[in-house]
C-alpha cells in the first residue's frame, strides 16, 4: 500500500504558475504509474496527466496539453505537476493517484488507479 500527500496548491493570478508535489510513502514508489486528476466544484473528477513508472512516458488531457508537465523523482518518492499559464477554469482540487497497473499511465480513467491523496486546492483569480 502507498500513502500520497499533495502540496503546492494555492491562490494565483491568471497567467501565473504553480508546481504541485505529491509525496509517496509505503511500498516502492517506482512500482506505480502515477496520475494527476482534478475536480472543480459541481463537476466530475477529470484526468489531467499521468506518467509511467520510470518517467519515460507521459500522457495528458487535451485541455492541459502544452501548459501542464508531469514528472517524477523516484529517488525522492515524489511526482510533480508543473502548471503554467494558469486560467480561472483550472480552479479545482488536484489529486494525485497511484496505479499498480504497469500501463496505468495510459488510462485517463480514475478506476485504473488504486490509491489517492487527499488533494490540494488550486484557485486561479482572473
C-alpha positions as CSV (number, residue, x, y, z in Angstrom):
1,X,0.0,0.0,0.0
2,X,1.1,3.6,-0.6
3,X,0.1,6.9,1.1
4,X,0.0,10.0,-1.0
5,X,0.2,13.6,0.2
6,X,-0.2,16.5,-2.2
7,X,1.1,20.0,-1.6
8,X,1.8,23.2,-3.5
9,X,-1.7,24.4,-4.2
10,X,-2.8,28.0,-3.5
11,X,-4.2,31.2,-4.9
12,X,-2.6,32.5,-8.0
13,X,-3.5,35.1,-10.7
14,X,-4.3,34.0,-14.2
15,X,-1.2,33.6,-16.2
16,X,0.8,32.5,-13.3
17,X,2.4,29.2,-12.5
18,X,2.4,26.6,-9.8
19,X,4.2,23.3,-9.1
20,X,2.3,20.7,-7.3
21,X,4.0,17.9,-5.5
22,X,2.8,14.5,-4.3
23,X,5.0,12.7,-1.8
24,X,4.5,8.9,-1.5
25,X,5.3,6.6,1.3
26,X,4.9,2.9,1.8
27,X,5.6,0.4,-0.9
28,X,8.3,1.1,-3.6
29,X,7.2,4.3,-5.4
30,X,8.8,3.2,-8.7
31,X,6.4,0.3,-8.9
32,X,3.5,2.6,-9.6
33,X,2.2,4.5,-12.5
34,X,1.2,7.9,-11.3
35,X,-1.5,10.3,-12.3
36,X,-3.0,13.7,-11.6
37,X,-6.7,14.4,-11.6
38,X,-8.7,17.5,-10.8
39,X,-12.2,18.2,-9.7
40,X,-13.9,21.6,-9.9
41,X,-16.9,22.4,-7.8
42,X,-20.1,20.9,-9.1
43,X,-18.2,18.8,-11.7
44,X,-16.9,15.3,-12.0
45,X,-13.3,14.4,-11.4
46,X,-11.3,14.6,-14.6
47,X,-8.0,13.3,-15.7
48,X,-5.1,15.8,-16.2
49,X,-1.8,13.9,-16.6
50,X,-0.1,10.6,-16.0
51,X,3.4,9.2,-16.0
52,X,4.9,5.8,-16.3
53,X,6.9,4.0,-13.6
54,X,10.2,5.1,-15.0
55,X,9.1,8.6,-16.0
56,X,9.9,7.8,-19.6
57,X,6.3,8.1,-20.9
58,X,3.6,10.6,-20.1
59,X,0.0,11.3,-21.2
60,X,-2.0,14.5,-20.9
61,X,-5.6,15.5,-21.3
62,X,-6.2,17.6,-24.4
63,X,-7.3,20.5,-22.2
64,X,-4.0,20.8,-20.5
65,X,-1.5,19.8,-23.2
66,X,1.2,22.4,-23.6
67,X,0.6,24.0,-20.2
68,X,0.9,21.1,-17.7
69,X,4.1,19.0,-17.3
70,X,4.1,15.9,-15.1
71,X,7.4,14.5,-13.8
72,X,8.7,12.2,-11.1
73,X,11.7,11.7,-9.0
74,X,11.8,8.1,-7.9
75,X,14.7,8.8,-5.5
76,X,12.6,11.3,-3.7
77,X,9.3,9.3,-4.0
78,X,7.6,12.3,-5.4
79,X,5.6,13.1,-8.5
80,X,5.2,16.7,-9.7
81,X,2.8,18.7,-11.8
82,X,4.1,21.9,-13.2
83,X,1.2,24.2,-14.3
84,X,1.9,27.2,-16.4
85,X,-0.3,29.9,-17.9
86,X,-3.0,29.2,-15.3
87,X,-6.6,30.0,-16.2
88,X,-9.6,30.6,-14.0
89,X,-11.0,27.3,-15.4
90,X,-8.0,25.5,-13.8
91,X,-9.5,26.2,-10.4
92,X,-10.1,22.8,-8.8
93,X,-8.9,20.4,-6.2
94,X,-6.0,18.5,-7.6
95,X,-5.4,14.9,-6.6
96,X,-2.5,12.5,-7.3
97,X,-3.2,8.9,-7.7
98,X,-1.1,5.7,-7.9
99,X,-1.8,2.7,-10.1
100,X,-0.5,-0.8,-9.6
101,X,-1.0,-1.5,-13.3
102,X,2.2,-1.1,-15.3
103,X,0.3,0.6,-18.2
104,X,-1.9,2.6,-15.8
105,X,-0.5,5.8,-17.1
106,X,-2.1,5.2,-20.5
107,X,-5.6,5.4,-18.9
108,X,-7.5,8.5,-18.1
109,X,-10.0,6.6,-16.0
110,X,-9.9,7.1,-12.3
111,X,-10.9,3.4,-11.8
112,X,-7.4,2.4,-13.1
113,X,-5.8,4.0,-10.0
114,X,-5.7,2.2,-6.7
115,X,-4.6,4.9,-4.2
116,X,-5.5,8.5,-3.9
117,X,-4.2,11.5,-2.0
118,X,-6.4,14.0,-0.1
119,X,-6.0,16.7,-2.7
120,X,-4.6,20.2,-2.8
121,X,-6.7,23.3,-3.8
122,X,-5.7,25.4,-6.7
123,X,-7.6,28.7,-7.1
124,X,-6.9,31.0,-10.1
125,X,-8.2,34.5,-10.0
126,X,-9.0,36.5,-13.1
